[in-house]
Amino acid sequence: MTGALQLGVIVGGLAAAAVVISRPALTTAVPRLGGALAALTLAAIGLLPPLLLACAAAALGSRPASPGAVHPDGRAVAGACVVAAGPPGPAQLVLYGLAVALAAGTGLAAARALAAGRRAGLAGRALAAAAPRLVPGGMTAWVLPASQPAAWCAGLRRPRPVVTTGLLDLLTPAEQDAVLCHEAAHIRLGHTRVLLAGAAIARAYRWLPPARLAWALLRRDLEAAADDEAAGITGPGPLISALARAALAAVPPGTAAFADPDDLRYRIRRLQQPPAGGGRRGLALAAAGALLTASLSLAACQALRAGVTWPGLAGCLALLGYPAWRPAWAHPRRLKAYPP
């Protein structure tokens, strides 16, 4: 693959992501694809700035002596710059330092999000006090005795739906089933880990408006996708009334909340008036997501020094593609009622 083609794919993927996150209404009819594209956008925000800084630093030490010449020790990176071996200069050290600082900030945010996700899990006395309850569809939820109305997906390695008695006391039996189906859908669609990774990047780049926008779009679309799953089992009516009844308190960061106050009105309106045009929008989002996946895979291959060969590209596609596209399909997962 030529350097110009690589650069074109990367620029095209970023442009497609920019169009989608700047027009969130595009994902209303197909929130699963919208969530995948928002996850890919956050991955691009986390990967490309350190890579481009490092690339620019290397290019400073790789400028040829005459215009048009090629540095004898260099190699093209995405057709945009040349990386060469040699001792770095002061300017290069500054750029390399910025790249390392950005990567370290993302790592620190990931560690914090991981710790928060673990704290949100049930363990010890909390697990012993919780009671299992079967969710329509076969999954098991845990009911935690607590007065605060809340619902979330607890755990990272083996996530499970959790609701409090304070929430269930507010709802009718049909509304309770709708809420439980919504939380179970987050697990079947693999939302917990996607939200964890997205939260880490969004926190590390919270000073960047596109990161804040992509994070808001990711959370909104994953909630809408879980709504669709729940409405398909219980019907939209119980879920709409449950959303209208309960303005839930904040849940631990990195978990899938039942009702985000900022998105509550959008979700109710969307369930009341299902959007049309899902086929055309789905094709457009799938094409944009495929282009962005390819561009990120090319960049990841360069960052990992895998080279743009087909085996290396396939590995990079698997590394980035599966986690980002996981919310696009539901896994028929069943959780047993493990005894405390």
N, C-alpha and C positions, 0 to 999 in steps of 0.2 A: 504494500500500500504506500503510495507516494506521500511525501510530507504535505503537499498542498491539499490532497484529499483528506488526510488526517485533520488538518487544520479546519477544512471546510465542515467536516462532520462535527467537530467540537463546537465551532461557532454556531452551526445550525442547531445543535442540541440545546445550547444555552439560550438561543433566541426563542426556540419553541417553549422552553420552560418559562422564559420571561413573559411571553404572551399569555400563557395559562395562568400564572400567579397574579398577573395584572388584571385578569378578567375571571374572577372566581365563579361567576355565573355559568361558565362553560361546564363546570363539573356537577351542576345541580342534578342532572338526570342520571349521571353515572358516577356516583361518589367513590366507588371502588377504584376506578381508574384515576379519578382525581387524587385520591389518597396516595396511590402509587407514584403519580407524577410529582406530588408535593414531597414525598420521601426522597425521590431522585433529585429534586431541586435542592433539598437540604444536604444531600450527599455531595452535590456539586459545590455548594457553599463551603462545606467542610474540607473538601479535597483540593479544590483548585487554587485558592489563595496561597497556601504554603508552597504548592508546586510551582506556581507562576513566579513567586518571589525567589525560590531556589533556582528556577530556570533563568531568571533575569540576572541573578548573581553569577551563575556560571557563564552566561553570555558575556558579561563584562570582561572576563578573563579569556574569552575565546575570539575576540575581534581580530580578523586577519590584518596583516600589514597593509594590504592594498585593497581597494574596493573590488568586490566580486570574487575575491580569493576565498578559499575554504581553509579553515584552520586544520593543520595536518593531524592534530590529535582529537578533533571534535567529531560529534555526531549530532544529527538533527533530532530535535524533540518536537513532535507534532508539527514539523515544518516551520516552527516559529522562532527557534533559537538554536544555538549550538552549545553543547556541553563538552568541555575539554578538561583533561587532567592538568594539574599544576597547582602551585601554592596560591591561595586566595589573597587578594589585596584588601585594603581597609573597606572600600565600598562593598566588596563582595561579602565581607564578614558581617557588615551591618544588615545586608539583605538576608543572608543566611540566618542571622540572629532573629530577624523578624519572622522568618518562616518557622523556625524552631519554636518561637514564642506562641505563634498561632496554633501550631500543632500541640504544644504543651497545654495551652488553654483548653483546647477541645478534649484532650485526655483528662484534664482535671474535672471538667464539666461532666464527662462520661462517668468518672468515678463517683461524683456526687449523685448523679442520677441513679447509678446502680445501687448506691447505699440507700437512697430514698425508696427505690423499688423493693429492696429487701426489707426495709422497715415496714412497708405496707403489707407484707405477707403475714399470714396467720401463723403463730408459733406459741408454744408454751401454754400459759393460762388462757390466752385468747382463743386458741384452737380448741382447748378443752371445753371452753364455755360455749362454743359455736355448735349449732345443730345442723345436720345435713338436710337438704330439701331437694327433691327431684325437680328438674326443670323440664318443661315440655320439649321433647326431642332427645332426652336421655342423659343429659349432663347433670351433674350434682352441684348445687350451690350451697353456700354456708351462711347460716343466719346468725348474726352476732348480736347478743343482747346489748343494746346501746340506745340511748334516747335520741341521739343526733341522727337525723335522716341522711343516709348515705348509701351509695352503691359503687363498687369498683371491682377491678380484677386484681386479685392479690397473688403475689408470687411471680417469680421469673422462670425458674426451671419447669415448674408445673403449675401454671396459673389456674386460678379457680374463681368463679363468681362469688362475691361476698355482698350481702345486704344487711342492713341493721333492722332490728325490730322497730326502731323509731320510724323508718321509712315504711315498712310493711303495715304498720298501724294506720298510716294515712291512706292506704289504698284498698280498693276492693279486691277480691280474689282474682278477677280477670286482669286488673291492672297490675297486680303482683306478678302474675305469669308473664305479662308483657315486659315488665322491668327485668325479670330473670332471663327471659329470652334475649333481651338486648345485651345484657352482660355476657351471656354465653356466646353470643355472636361475636363479641370482641375477641374471644379466645379462639373460636373456629376460624376467624379471619386473620389470626396472627397479629392483632393490633398491639399487644402489650410490649413486645420487643421493638416494634417499629416506633412506637411512641417514646420508648426509652432512648433509642438512638436519636430520634428527632429532637427530643428535649435537650440532649447533650449538645448538639450542634446549635440549636436555637439559643441556648444559654451562652455558649462560647462566642457567638456572633450576634448577640442581642443589640449591639450598636449598629448593625447593618439592617436597613429597612427591608430588603428582600428576604432576609432570614426571618424576621418577625412575621412578614406576610405569608411566607411558605409554612411556617409553624402554625399560624392561625388556620390556614387552609387545610393543613394535614389533620388537625384536631377536628375541624368542622366536618370534613368529608368522612373521616372514620366514624364519627358519631352518626352521620346520616346513613352510612353503609350498615351499621349495626341496627339502626331504626328499620331499614328495609328488611333485614333478616327477621327481626322480631315481628314486624307487621305481616310478613308472609306466613307466620305461624299463628298468631293470635288475632290478626286483623288490625287495621290502623286505629280503630276507635279506642280500645283500652290503652294503647300507648299514648295517644293524644291526650286523653284525660289524665293519665299518670303524669305526663310532662306538665300539664296545666296545674295539677295539684301540688307538685313538689318542686320547690326551688331549693335544690340540694346545697348543703354546705360544701366547702372546698375539700377535696380528697388529697392524699399525699401525692407529690409531684411524680410524674412518670407513670401514673396509673390511668386507666381508661374510666373517666367519670361518666355517670349516668346523665347528668344535665349540667352543661356549662352555661352559666347565666347569659353570657354574650351570644350564644348560639341557640338558646331555647326558643325564641320567637321564630327564627329561621326554620328550625326543625318542625315545629308545630305547623307552620304555614306549608311546608313542603309535604307533610303527611296529609294535610287537608286537601291540597291541590297538587297531586303528583305531576311533576314536570314531564313535558313531551319532548320528542326529538332525541331520545336516548341513542338511537342507532347511529345517526350522523355524528353526534358529539362523541360517542364512544369510539368511532373510527378515527376521528381527529385526535382524540386524546391518546389512543393506542399508538398512532403514528408518531406523535410528539414524544411519547414515552420511549418508544423504540429508538428514536434518534438520540434522545438524551442518554439512554442506557449505553448506546454505542459510543457516544462521545466520552462519557465517564470511563468506560472500559479502556478506551485508548489512552486516556490520561493516567488511569491506574496502572496500565502496563508500563508506561514510561516511568512512573514513580517507583514501581517495584523492579525496574530494570528487566522486565520480562521480555521486552522487545515486542514489536507489532508483528508477530508471527501468528498463524492460526491457532496453534496449541496455546500460546500465551494469551491471545485474545479470548479464547474460549474460557480459560481460567478466570480472567478478569471479568468476563460477562457473568460467570457463575457467582463470583465474589460479590458483585454489586447487584446483579439482576434479581437473584432469588429473594434476598431480604426486602428489596424495594417493591417487587411485584407480588409478594406474598399476600397483601390485602386484597388482591384482585380475585381470589377464589376462596371458597369456604371449604374447610377441612371437616369431615364428619367425625369430630372428636368427641369422645365420651369420657367423662371423668367419674371414677368410682367413688363411692362414699367411704373414704378412708376413715377408720375410727380414730378418735383423738388419742 
